[in-house]
Amino acid sequence: MKVIVVGAGILGASVARSLAMAGERVHLLDQWGPGTGTTATTFAWVNANRKLDPDYFRLNVAGMEEHAKLAHELGGPQAYFPTGSVHCADSRNESWLVSSVERLRSLDYPAHWVEREDAVRIAGDIRIPDSITAMAHFPNEGYVLPERLLSNLLADARRHGAEISVGEVVAVHDDPGGSRVVLAGGETRTADRVVLATGRWTDDLATRSGLDIPMMTDIRRGSPIVGLLGYVTSPRVDLRCVVHTPSLNLRPAAHGRTVVQALNLNSGVDPKAPLSADCEIARAIVQRFSRLMTERNPSPEIEPRVAIRSMPADGQTIAGYASERSRVYCLVTHSGITLAPLLGRLAAAEIVNDHTQDLLQAFRPTRFAGVRRSELNITRATRLGEQ
Ligand SMILES: Cc1cc2nc3c(=O)[nH]c(=O)nc-3n(C[C@H](O)[C@H](O)[C@H](O)COP(=O)(O)OP(=O)(O)OC[C@H]3O[C@@H](n4cnc5c(N)ncnc54)[C@H](O)[C@@H]3O)c2cc1C
């Protein structure tokens, strides 16, 4: 079978690899090249921490387990770090953290209260402010280095025969005998199946192709899909896991960097305005970062990046054919770093063998059929620990 995968972010790369491993002829296309979408600007915390919907929680827990399995199979430099995470709450957030820990424990999701010294031992070189009143450790969580994971997945996909190239798809034709994609230059390519893994651009491409995949597309100041990440150069920081504090979330990154985000500053981010290390938000983030570090880490440099979420309109994963007779398989999600290896494998199994995957049943795109967009419930990932 010939499969065209449109979009070479973490989802497209994962499904392309799984399809190629199954022996299919795979062509992975990206308008600007691999890893140029949301996968380049993500906090990349692997977790099921605030996934309140039971099906979505189950999917994310399975996503966490899949990372561990994949790490054993996949070559290349280490990309997945099962380090756990530490959450620190102050008096304003404490009851929220307490209810989270209780809820997660009742679901057999490992969660422990820790003392200040334990938190520092687990998290590394951070100074926990005196205002912190409760600390929890989630030992099964972790993080990935997204550019490394992407590059390892692509290398493995190529090894299994996948062709990867640059090309913008302007429309997909979902014909009964097969599918066709039309490229920006007018060239047409045919395939037995097409996978749309086009992240935040999916709504637009789907509409142009006569399909209905509702996403949040409102990219403006104050929109829940607009975020900001700071890439802080801090070679002397010994951060050992994902850390959430009321002022800043932190995760280790490659090349002596730390990725940070201040969720409560997101609403001030204007996605159209140029960002510099000197802008107000970047300076506020550096200040918060410095307060959390020990004296050994003076004057960190920051590269701020606007980060746009790929968010289906109801906040949950979309995985499946656009309609019962369709040959276009849609794969779009927030929490795509946690979910990509799992979704890639399950989607490939559905495409190759027509094996319906139980974990994906609640996430079919057909759930939107007949629902007005204004009726959809939008989630907001703007609180401590919500990604
Ligand atoms: C601030 C922020 C924090 C996040 N934190 C986390 C987290 O902690 N944990 C977690 O699990 N997830 C997190 N996420 C979500 C996660 O990063 C995304 O879900 C994931 O990266 C999406 O990957 P993707 O492959 O679907 O999309 P993308 O990486 O955007 O890839 C889509 C690709 O499709 C290509 N494309 C689009 N249209 C076309 C076209 N017409 N023709 C050809 N190519 C096309 C684009 O160029 C792009 O490369 C976060 C996201 C943000 C923004």
Ligand as a Chemical Component Dictionary entry (heavy atoms), coordinates in Angstrom:
data_LIG
# 
_chem_comp.id                   LIG 
_chem_comp.type                 NON-POLYMER 
_chem_comp.pdbx_formal_charge   0 
_chem_comp.three_letter_code    LIG 
# 
loop_
_chem_comp_atom.comp_id 
_chem_comp_atom.atom_id 
_chem_comp_atom.alt_atom_id 
_chem_comp_atom.type_symbol 
_chem_comp_atom.charge 
_chem_comp_atom.model_Cartn_x 
_chem_comp_atom.model_Cartn_y 
_chem_comp_atom.model_Cartn_z 
_chem_comp_atom.pdbx_ordinal 
LIG C1  C1  C 0 3.552  25.931 24.710 1  
LIG C2  C2  C 0 3.321  24.464 24.425 2  
LIG C3  C3  C 0 3.606  23.544 25.402 3  
LIG C4  C4  C 0 3.378  22.186 25.161 4  
LIG N1  N1  N 0 3.700  21.292 26.113 5  
LIG C5  C5  C 0 3.499  19.981 25.912 6  
LIG C6  C6  C 0 3.876  19.055 26.911 7  
LIG O1  O1  O 0 4.413  19.431 27.953 8  
LIG N2  N2  N 0 3.640  17.754 26.679 9  
LIG C7  C7  C 0 3.058  17.302 25.524 10 
LIG O2  O2  O 0 2.853  16.100 25.384 11 
LIG N3  N3  N 0 2.703  18.170 24.557 12 
LIG C8  C8  C 0 2.901  19.487 24.720 13 
LIG N4  N4  N 0 2.558  20.381 23.767 14 
LIG C9  C9  C 0 1.870  19.888 22.560 15 
LIG C10 C10 C 0 2.800  19.263 21.544 16 
LIG O3  O3  O 0 3.952  20.035 21.394 17 
LIG C11 C11 C 0 2.068  19.159 20.210 18 
LIG O4  O4  O 0 0.854  18.456 20.407 19 
LIG C12 C12 C 0 2.877  18.448 19.147 20 
LIG O5  O5  O 0 4.151  19.039 18.987 21 
LIG C13 C13 C 0 2.115  18.484 17.840 22 
LIG O6  O6  O 0 2.855  17.780 16.873 23 
LIG P1  P1  P 0 2.292  17.637 15.412 24 
LIG O7  O7  O 0 3.230  16.741 14.690 25 
LIG O8  O8  O 0 0.873  17.266 15.432 26 
LIG O9  O9  O 0 2.293  19.114 14.834 27 
LIG P2  P2  P 0 3.494  20.001 14.244 28 
LIG O10 O10 O 0 4.755  19.791 14.976 29 
LIG O11 O11 O 0 2.978  21.386 14.148 30 
LIG O12 O12 O 0 3.698  19.390 12.803 31 
LIG C14 C14 C 0 2.792  19.621 11.754 32 
LIG C15 C15 C 0 3.610  19.752 10.487 33 
LIG O13 O13 O 0 2.717  19.810 9.381  34 
LIG C16 C16 C 0 3.276  20.645 8.408  35 
LIG N5  N5  N 0 2.187  21.099 7.531  36 
LIG C17 C17 C 0 1.088  21.798 7.897  37 
LIG N6  N6  N 0 0.300  22.028 6.817  38 
LIG C18 C18 C 0 0.918  21.448 5.771  39 
LIG C19 C19 C 0 0.589  21.346 4.399  40 
LIG N7  N7  N 0 -0.528 21.899 3.899  41 
LIG N8  N8  N 0 1.433  20.681 3.583  42 
LIG C20 C20 C 0 2.578  20.122 4.061  43 
LIG N9  N9  N 0 2.927  20.209 5.378  44 
LIG C21 C21 C 0 2.115  20.854 6.203  45 
LIG C22 C22 C 0 3.901  21.793 9.216  46 
LIG O14 O14 O 0 4.916  22.442 8.474  47 
LIG C23 C23 C 0 4.421  21.045 10.441 48 
LIG O15 O15 O 0 5.803  20.729 10.340 49 
LIG C24 C24 C 0 2.817  21.750 23.930 50 
LIG C25 C25 C 0 2.570  22.684 22.931 51 
LIG C26 C26 C 0 2.818  24.034 23.173 52 
LIG C27 C27 C 0 2.561  25.019 22.083 53 
# 
loop_
_chem_comp_bond.comp_id 
_chem_comp_bond.atom_id_1 
_chem_comp_bond.atom_id_2 
_chem_comp_bond.value_order 
_chem_comp_bond.pdbx_ordinal 
LIG C1  C2  SING 1  
LIG C2  C3  SING 2  
LIG C2  C26 DOUB 3  
LIG C3  C4  DOUB 4  
LIG C4  N1  SING 5  
LIG C4  C24 SING 6  
LIG N1  C5  DOUB 7  
LIG C5  C6  SING 8  
LIG C5  C8  SING 9  
LIG C6  O1  DOUB 10 
LIG C6  N2  SING 11 
LIG N2  C7  SING 12 
LIG C7  O2  DOUB 13 
LIG C7  N3  SING 14 
LIG N3  C8  DOUB 15 
LIG C8  N4  SING 16 
LIG N4  C9  SING 17 
LIG N4  C24 SING 18 
LIG C9  C10 SING 19 
LIG C10 O3  SING 20 
LIG C10 C11 SING 21 
LIG C11 O4  SING 22 
LIG C11 C12 SING 23 
LIG C12 O5  SING 24 
LIG C12 C13 SING 25 
LIG C13 O6  SING 26 
LIG O6  P1  SING 27 
LIG P1  O7  DOUB 28 
LIG P1  O8  SING 29 
LIG P1  O9  SING 30 
LIG O9  P2  SING 31 
LIG P2  O10 DOUB 32 
LIG P2  O11 SING 33 
LIG P2  O12 SING 34 
LIG O12 C14 SING 35 
LIG C14 C15 SING 36 
LIG C15 O13 SING 37 
LIG C15 C23 SING 38 
LIG O13 C16 SING 39 
LIG C16 N5  SING 40 
LIG C16 C22 SING 41 
LIG N5  C17 SING 42 
LIG N5  C21 SING 43 
LIG C17 N6  DOUB 44 
LIG N6  C18 SING 45 
LIG C18 C19 SING 46 
LIG C18 C21 DOUB 47 
LIG C19 N7  SING 48 
LIG C19 N8  DOUB 49 
LIG N8  C20 SING 50 
LIG C20 N9  DOUB 51 
LIG N9  C21 SING 52 
LIG C22 O14 SING 53 
LIG C22 C23 SING 54 
LIG C23 O15 SING 55 
LIG C24 C25 DOUB 56 
LIG C25 C26 SING 57 
LIG C26 C27 SING 58 
# 
